[in-house]
Amino acid sequence: QVQLVQSGGGLVQAGGSLRLSCAASGPTFRTYAGAWFRQAPGKEREFVAGMSMSGGRILSADSVKGRFAISRDNAKNMVYLQMNNLKPEDTAVYYCAARTFIPTMSETDYDYWGQGTQVTVSS
């Protein structure tokens, strides 16, 4: 069983940066892929970025490539999302998620979810 607790987020101006953190419980988290999804008002939840348990496989949505970076620290059971050059269209509730071994872009493949954190980017 894995529990995910998120922190970070908030309000930032366009062009600014934020870092989201996701703390995982459970001794076996290093065998899980970590990912970030987001859901904007009135829209479906969408994949943002994912990383395999070893960090060797990384997936990113086209909309965030070159601006967002996912990373993890298995010693601390942490997954991060560094968001740079934020745009108003990045405004959403962001969720971390976990599934075994490798990341995918489909939210239905993920077994564990964080509580969500609001990111608001003003123009």
N, C-alpha and C positions, 0 to 999 in steps of 0.2 A: 504494500500500500504506500502510495506517495501522496504527500500533501504539499501544495504549492502556495506560498504567501508572497504577494507582490508588494513592492514599494517603489517610490519614485513617481514620476508624472507631475502634472500641474499645468500652469499657464505659462506660455512663452511666446515671444514675438516671432514673426516669420524670420527665418534665417538663423534662429537660435538653436540651441542644443539641449537635449535632456538625456538622462540615462535611466532606464528602467531596470529594476532588479527583481529576481525571482528566487526565493529561498525554498529549497526542497528538503523535505524530511525523508528519512528512510535510508538505511545503509546501502541500498542497491541502486541509488539514483544514478551512479556512474554508468549503469547499464541502460539508461534511458536516453532517448533523444529529447532535446528540449526545443521548443518553438515559441514563436510569438504570433498571435493573431490580433486583429482589430475589428471593431464594429463601429461604423459611423452611424449617426442618427438616420433612421429610415432605410438603412442598407443592411445587407447580409454580412455576417462575419467573414473576413477574408484573411488569408495567410499573409504573413509579413516576412518571416525568416525562420529557419530551422537549422539545427546543428546536431550531428550524430554524437553518440556517447564519447567517441574518441576525439571529436572535433575534426575528423578527416573529411566529413561530407557536410557541406553547407548549401542550403537552398535560400534564395532570396526572391521576393516578388520584384518584377521589373520596375514597379513604381517606386521602390526604395533603394534599388541598386546604386551604389556610389554614395549614398547618404546615410544609410543605417547599417550597423554591424552587430551581429550576434556573437556572443562569446560565452564561455563557461569556465568555471573553476571547480573541478570535481572534488578537490580537497575540501572545499567549503560548501559543496552542494549548491552552487549558485549558477544561475544563467542570467546574462545581461543583454540588454538591447541599447546600444549607443545610437542615438538619433541626432544627426547633424543636418544643418541647412533645412530646418523644418519648414513646412508649407502649411497654409490653412487647410488644405485638403488632407493633411495628416491628422486632423482633429478626429478623435475617436476614443472609445474605451479599448484599452489594450489588455490582452489576456496572455499569460504564459500557459504553456501546455506541455505535457510529456507523454511519450509512448515508448515502447521498447525499441532499442537499437538504433533505427535509422529514421530520419525525419521524412515526412511527406507533406504535401500541400493541402490535404483534405482534413478538415476539422473532425470528421467522423472517425478518423483513424486514431485519434488521441483519447487516452483513457483518463487523464488527470488534468484539471484546470485550476488556475489561480482565480482569485476573486474579481479581478479586473481593476484597472486603474485609468482614470480620465487623463487624457492629454488634449489640451486645447491650444491651438496655435492662432494667434491674432494677426491680422494683416496690417 
